[in-house]
Amino acid sequence: MMMPMNPFLWLIHTVINIYFWIILAMVIMSWLIAFGIVNRSNPYVRQIGYALDRLTDPLLRPIRRVLPDLGGLDVSPIILLIGMQFLGMLVDNVFFRLGWA
């Protein structure tokens, strides 16, 4: 039988999971634009790209400032995803140690 999860722990994991998919969509969108599969002059593509940039840039910008220039390779989304996984595990650990899970 599965134990019920703390609602705050569930909320934190849900937000991390949703943001994971937003970052993944941003990465895929950037690849599609870079390889010329999607055209940024299309208003729908431009709107989606703008929304994804606005959602991800606040967390990616500080990481990009710290990273050295790797040419055209942007590894900041990977670092952010690893950090988010770490945060999820850290929150789990804190909740379990405090007996709130």
C-alpha positions in Angstrom: 0.0 0.0 0.0 1.3 3.5 -0.9 1.6 6.1 1.8 -0.1 9.4 1.2 2.3 12.2 0.2 2.5 15.5 2.1 0.6 18.1 0.0 3.6 20.6 0.1 6.0 17.9 -1.0 3.6 17.0 -3.8 3.3 20.7 -4.9 7.1 21.1 -4.9 7.6 18.0 -7.0 4.8 19.0 -9.4 6.3 22.5 -9.9 9.7 21.0 -10.5 8.2 18.5 -13.0 6.3 21.1 -14.9 9.4 23.4 -15.1 11.4 20.4 -16.3 9.0 20.0 -19.3 9.1 23.8 -20.0 12.9 23.7 -20.1 12.9 20.7 -22.4 10.4 22.4 -24.7 12.7 25.5 -24.8 15.7 23.3 -25.7 13.8 21.5 -28.5 12.4 24.8 -29.8 15.9 26.2 -30.0 17.1 23.2 -31.9 14.2 23.4 -34.3 14.9 27.0 -35.0 18.7 26.5 -35.3 18.3 23.7 -37.8 15.8 25.7 -39.8 12.9 23.3 -39.2 10.7 26.0 -37.7 10.7 29.6 -38.8 10.8 32.3 -36.1 8.9 34.7 -38.4 5.8 32.6 -38.0 3.6 34.4 -35.3 2.7 31.2 -33.5 6.4 30.0 -33.3 7.4 33.5 -32.2 4.7 33.6 -29.4 5.7 30.1 -28.1 9.4 31.1 -28.2 8.7 34.3 -26.4 6.7 32.5 -23.7 9.4 29.9 -23.3 12.1 32.5 -23.1 10.2 34.5 -20.5 9.6 31.4 -18.4 13.2 30.0 -18.5 15.4 33.0 -18.8 15.2 34.1 -15.1 16.8 30.9 -14.0 19.1 30.3 -17.0 20.6 33.8 -17.1 22.6 33.6 -13.8 23.9 30.2 -14.9 25.0 31.6 -18.3 26.8 34.4 -16.6 28.9 32.0 -14.5 29.7 29.5 -17.3 32.7 30.1 -19.6 32.0 30.7 -23.3 31.7 27.3 -25.0 31.1 28.7 -28.5 27.7 27.8 -29.8 27.0 25.2 -27.1 24.7 26.2 -24.2 24.9 23.8 -21.4 23.0 26.0 -18.9 19.7 24.0 -19.3 21.5 20.8 -18.4 23.0 22.4 -15.3 19.6 23.8 -14.4 17.9 20.4 -14.8 20.6 18.7 -12.6 20.1 21.5 -10.0 16.3 20.9 -10.1 16.8 17.2 -9.5 19.1 17.9 -6.7 16.6 20.3 -5.2 13.9 17.7 -5.4 16.0 15.1 -3.6 17.1 17.7 -1.0 13.4 18.6 -0.3 12.6 14.9 0.0 15.4 14.4 2.4 14.4 17.4 4.6 10.7 16.3 4.6 11.6 12.7 5.5 14.0 13.7 8.3 11.5 16.0 9.8 8.8 13.3 9.6 6.5 15.4 7.4 6.4 13.1 4.4 
